[in-house]
Amino acid sequence: MTRHDGCPGRHSPAKGDDDDDDRARRGGGEEGEGENRPAGAMTSTSTLAACVVAVVLGVVLGVGVVGTARGEWNGGGATTPTDEDGATTKKTKKKKDGVKGASRDDARVDVLRAVGNTPVTRVESLSALTGCEVYVKCEFLNPGGSVKDRVALRIVQDALRSGELKRGGVVTEGTAGSTGVSLAMVCKALGVECFVAMPDDAALEKSQLVQAYGARVERVRPVSIANRGHFVNVARRAAESARAERGEGGGYFADQFENLANFRAHREGTGREIYEQIGDELDAFVCACGTGGTLAGVGAALKERNPSVQLFLADPQGSGLFNRVVRGVMYTKEEAEGKRLRNPFDSVTEGVGINRVTDNFRVLLEQPDMLDGAVKVTDAEAVAMSRFVAKHDGLFIGSSSAVNLVAAVRVARFLGPGHRVCTIACDSGLRHMTKFWSDDYLARHDLTPPELGEEPTLAFLDDANAGVVPARGIRRKN
């Protein structure tokens, strides 16, 4: 339900993945407050900080909220009830229970109907320092704790509806962590088993979370995708074995990198929500890619509604997507990930960056004029940004979210003062305590963050960084 005290609710029925947009747009605060703002008035810093869920996550958000979205689930934000096979069931009539804005039905929804409807917030410090409005969509407020809840829900429900997965079967996936957590949650709610393979250098707390949901985890050595021991290949074989043992529908490989349900979850949900939250006043969206589903899906949704919106890739060190976007060539033939027998990455970030073109990312490449440019982000910049927004905005974010915010600042500077830029906060720092948020771990990798003064400054950004580089063949727009 959408609360009427200015704090965005997390349990209202939403109309599709898309409806996360609605939620952020409705916003807290009194109707009619402010002028020339996106639909939904901004709330104050204290209003958002009052949200119980934010407190539970240890997040005291020093930012303004751009409303909330509502509707029915349509593949990425949750809400419409489903039967055993994930099919939509008839909605029951709501009865008010005496609490303003609430209904008994709202209080009885299952956890999957809480997926989506995440708020968009204004990052005060970065907005002030760039002269732009810098927004972040708080995906860490999903019940499974990350943006991957949307993808997991869409993949499993699609598989149940198609018959490729049956109740009592097992869903398998290879993941650096967050998708595994989301799948474990979704599978438990829908009555299927879950098996997750992940690299053994991923933060330990991620595999512990997967196990806490009752899923099985196998941690494997990080190697190239060309190696049969790569976590994705291990997961694929596990699904094949389950089908052989249990029959059709007994095993299903989620395949988040190539499964276009990933793209659709964000096109029909996350992207539509952002548009409804910020509207035509949004100038640019930027985020990093692992599977490519978020950038492709959000980008498609935004460009369909407003073709003038610019779309940028954020890419961490060790990844080849930046080169693919700005030079048209990801790597030499000898460097192709499919030819390597070692782990190609040299980054402390998790969940983003890749050295191959996935089917989800290919959606971006096959559509003319989709991508406007790319930003390369160093580990040092990401680490420093995470500490910066924790200190100055009360945002406690993970590594991929930090990459996104560095890129958002670069894009804001590239566009110039007065523009509006949005990105994604994929998950919170709680999943990164043993690595990205560990002083000892960072010190061992020569990544001890700089001391931050009381006065906000972006001096930690690398001056040698080229900033935003236009996509190949794309000129900067005025």
KAFEN-V345100 format. One line per field, one symbol per residue. ss: DSSP state (H for helix, E for strand, L for the rest). phi: phi as a letter, one per 20 degrees, with the letter a starting at -180 (. if undefined). psi: psi as a letter, one per 30 degrees, with the letter a starting at -180 (. if undefined). A space follows every 50 residues. Layout:
BEGIN
ss: ???
phi: ???
psi: ???
END
This chain:
BEGIN
ss: LLLLLLLLLLLLLELLHHHHHHHHHHLLLLLLLLLLLLLLLELLHHHHHL LHHHHHLLLLLLEEEELLLLELLLLLLLLLLELLLLLELLLLLLLELLLL LLEHHHHLLLHHHHLLLLLEEEEHHHHHHHLLEEEEEEHHHLLLLELHHH HHHHHHHHHHHHLLLLLLLEEEEELLLHHHHHHHHHHHHHLLEEEEEEEL LLLHHHHHHHHHLLLEEEEELLLLLLLLLLHHHHHHHHHHHHHHHHLLLL EEELLLLLLLHHHHHHHHHHHHHHHHHHHHHLLEEEEELLLLHHHHHHHH HHHHHLLLLEEEEEEELLLLHHHHHHHLLLLLHHHLHHHLLLLLLLLLLL LLLLLLLLHHHHHHHHLLLLLLEEEEELHHHHHHHHHHHHHHHLLLELHH HHHHHHHHHHHHHHHLLLLEEEEEELEEHHHHLLLLLLHHHHHHLLLLLL LLLLLLLLLLLLLLLLLEEELLLLLLLL
phi: .efddneffdcegcemgffffgffffmenffnfmcldfgnefefgfffff fgfffgfmddfebedemcdcqdfcoaderfgcegenffdffeffcfdneg ndbffffdfefffefnlefdceegfffffdmdeddceeffeffenbffgf fgffffffffffnfccgnfcedbdbfqffffffgfffffdmcebccdbff efggfffffgffeneeccecffcfffefeggfffffffffffffedngne bceflgfdfffggfgefedgffffffednfffebcbaecdfnffffffff ffffebgefeccedcffnddfgfffedncfafgfeggfdedcfeecbefc ncnadbeeffffgffeefmfeerbcecefffffffffffffdcmeddeff ffgffgfffffffffngnecccbdefbeffecfecfdeffffffdlcgff fdefefbdffffffffmedgfgndefee
psi: ljlggfkklggkkkilefffeeeffelalkkfkllhllkklkllefeeff keeeeefgjjjhlkkialllakkhgellekllaeggkklkklkkkkgfkk flleeefgllffffkahklklkjeeeeeffgljjlkkiffglefglffee eeeeeeeeeeefffklkfakklkklfeeeeeeeeeeeefghllkkkklkf glkefeeeeeeffglkkjklkjllffkffkeeeeeeeeeeeeeeefakff kkjehfefjffeeeeeefdeeeeeefeeaffkekkkllkdffeeeeeeee eefeejffkkkkkkklkflgeeeeefffkelleffkeffkglkfkikflk flklhljleeefeeffkkgekfalkkkleeeeeeeeeefeeffgjjlaee eeeeeeeeeeeeeeelkflkkkakjellffggefdegjeeeeefghgkll kklfkkkgffkjffkfbkkklkgklkk.
END
